[in-house]
């Protein structure tokens, strides 16, 4: 039987999408699809500025090859 447990919440997943959109906006212009998605995520009450900021930090750290737990091993 397949488990329905998910290790990450929907709000965190949506915040990571919003963070990817913000990082994309810094590199290049948005498409119409990106703009529509940004509006939907901005209206979602679970997607907070704090979660988006954490997601941006998470994504940029992974992009640079740094993982938080690497120094412990």
Secondary structure, DSSP 8 states (H G I E B T S, - for coil): ------SS-HHHHHHHHHHHHHHHHHHS---HHHHHHHHHHHH-TT--HHHHHHHHHHHHHHHTT--GGGGG-
